[in-house]
Structure formats: structure tokens, C-alpha cells
Amino acid sequence: MKSTVLITALLIFMLPIVSCAQVNKPNPKDKVVGGACEGCEAIYESPVPFSKLNHIDTLPDFFEDGPKLVVSGVIYKADGITPAPNVILYVYHTDQKGLYSHGSKGWGKRHGYIRGWMRTNDKGEYKFYTLIPASYPNSSAAKHIHPTIKEAGFTEYYIDEYVFDDDTFLKAEDRNRMELRGGNGVLTTELKNGIYYATRNIYLGRNIPDYPQQKTGLQSGLERDDNCPAFEPLHLSGVDKGRDACPMCKYGYGHGVMVWFNHTSLDVLKQFALSLEEEMAKTGAKKFRAFLIYMNPAYKENDAGGMEVLRKKIIRWCEEQQLKNVAMLWVNAPTDENCRLYHINPKVTNTVMTYNKRKVVAKWINMPYNETSVKKIILSLQPHALSQNL
């Protein structure tokens, strides 16, 4: 019964595509953004006028054999907060053989027949039904879905592909090379009643060349919904003490907080660290983890044992505070590769990011080390909690 209702509903969403056709045209007055984009003009091949598009679409392959997928999300304006209505999203991908097949005209000859167009509703929402695409034949390319965006006043531009977190072909180096155009495109799927569901929010203009800058004030750290990259710092406390271990590789499945700090005084962290230790003990390490990341602000080096002396001092401090759960991590300098991966500004005192399933949930810059801050950290990780920068 459920499957019959679902199929009926999907057919309703498909009706406008069958019954109406009109050419959509670019506006020569639009500001050019995004750089070179071969094939982005395919967005204008929608068989339905942009003004008539629904925020939900069913791609032609959904009723064929294969792993069924439903992707939904919200498209936000450049401020990262306000939902963006009337934005056009075009997607296409390979069939179950990894081919862009059976396209008959226009860009369909290159993109294949598995294509879809949506226009966000008043809440900025979009959704599409399709099959999980196959990887290219005889290759190690990750499975992916190509998206293109068209918003009023700007030319069409591509954003990062939708890829799949559990895809064995999606390597750590691939994740670290992502440009995060429009935000993070890595999908975490959940299987319900034989259908895979995933969410991706999109942020207009994010990391798009020539797009007007919306950011003001001090900047540091990844943005909301960005994927936390892999890195292997030395652990000076916690369960991985004495080892190089990747926090996100081992514990990114859950949620927690990373405090990247760039100051030499550890005692200002004392009560803050103890509160995080208490929260981990109360909640359980599988549900919440805390990482304090010391960025060697004095640039101590191994000559004359300077770096090793400092590490031992930090280890003693952790032992004095009895930090058994909270992990104190060491990176070599505020400007090293690890800090660049996380877009850490070496001029700020700290950058605090909470994450859930490896995606950034909230961020603060120069956060005070007090109980109020700890409460904000915990609140940001609760379902449907509103998160914002200080």
C-alpha cells in the first residue's frame, strides 16, 4: 500500500514535465560568476518553464531496477541563514552501467536521459527521486551526481558533485581536494523501507569565483555543513594518547567539538576543559567527543628538544586536570597543512567548531572559555537547535 501511494504521488510530480514544454533563455544582464562551466547551459533545456517547475522532481530512472535514492535539502542565500526561494537546480548522472546513455537531443546527448530540474519553494526546499548512479565502467571514479545552479541576477554555475560517504572509491585525498562550491556535497544515506534517503543543504555563492562577497569581520574555520577533512595529529591525552590518529576517521560518525587554539596559556582552558570532560563522561564517548587542538603558537621546533619539552609540559598539564576523555591534540604550527585544511586563521585566539557525522554544525571565533560557551556547544548539537557565530 505504501509503495502504491508513493508511486502515485511521484507520477503527479512528473505530470507537468510530460504536458508542457518551453525554452528557457539566459539573461544577458546576469552577472557572470563561477568561472568556466562546460555544459552548465543545459539547465535551460528544462521542458517546463522555470516559473512552472516544482520543488520536487522524479528523474526518469527511479522506476527502473537499482538502489532507490531520495535527496532533499534547503538552498540558502549567501548569508548562509536565509532560505532562497525560486532557485533552479539541475541534476544529471550515469545509469546503472555507469553510462550517460539514451540522451536524444541537446546536452542530453552528453548528459544522458537521467536528468531533472527543480525550483525551490518559499522555504528554499528541494527534493529529487532517482537511483544511486553507478561508477564509470572499468574505473575507480566515485559515484556522483552533477548539479548546476541558476539564481536570479547571476549566470548559471556548477557546485560540488553529490558523492556518497560510504563509496569505497571516495578516498581521503578526494575529500581533501573538494572545493566545497555551494557547500559540502558528501551524502550520508539512511536506508528506510528499501529506499536510501540523504540530505544536502546548498549555500549560494559559497566558494564560487567572482561571486559578491557576503562575509564581514573576522573569518576562521570551515563553514556550516562543510565536511571535516582527515588529519593525523599527535594525541597528548585521551584514549589515543601517544599516537598519531585521525579524529574524524575514527570518531567522525558521531558528534563533538574541536577547539583549535593559538595561545600558550593552558590554565585559561582549565574549567572549560573540565566541563567538556564532565560532558563526555555524562553523555558517553560514542555520542560526544571533545578535541582541544594546540597549534604550537610559539613555533617550538625539535632543535635543542624545544618541541619535546613543550609536549611533555602539556601532557603534565592534562594529567593534572585528569583529562581521561578529552583529547589534547598537537599540530606543528598555526600555519601548517592541518590548519590550512580547516581554514584556521592563525591570528585568532581560537576557532571552535561542532560537528555531526563529520559535517560542521556550528562555529565560533574567539569563544570565551566559560560555562556559557560549553552550553552553546552542547545546544548546537541537539536536534533542530539553532546555531550561530558569536
Secondary structure by P-SEA (a helix, b strand, c coil): caaaaaaaaaaaaacccccbbbbbbbbcccccccccccccccccccccccccccccccccccccccbbbbbbbbbbcccccbbbcbbbbbbbbbcccccccccccccccccccccbbbbbcccbbbbbbbccccccccccccbbbbbbbbcccccccccccccccccccccaaaaaacccccccccccccccccbbbbbbbbbccccccccccccccccccccccbbbbbbbcccccccccccccccccccccccbbbbbcccccccccaaaaaaaaaaaaaaccccbbbbbbbccccccccccaaaaaaaaaaaaaaaaaccccbbbbbccccccaaaaaacccccccbbbbbbcccccccccccccccaaaaaaaaaaaccccccccc
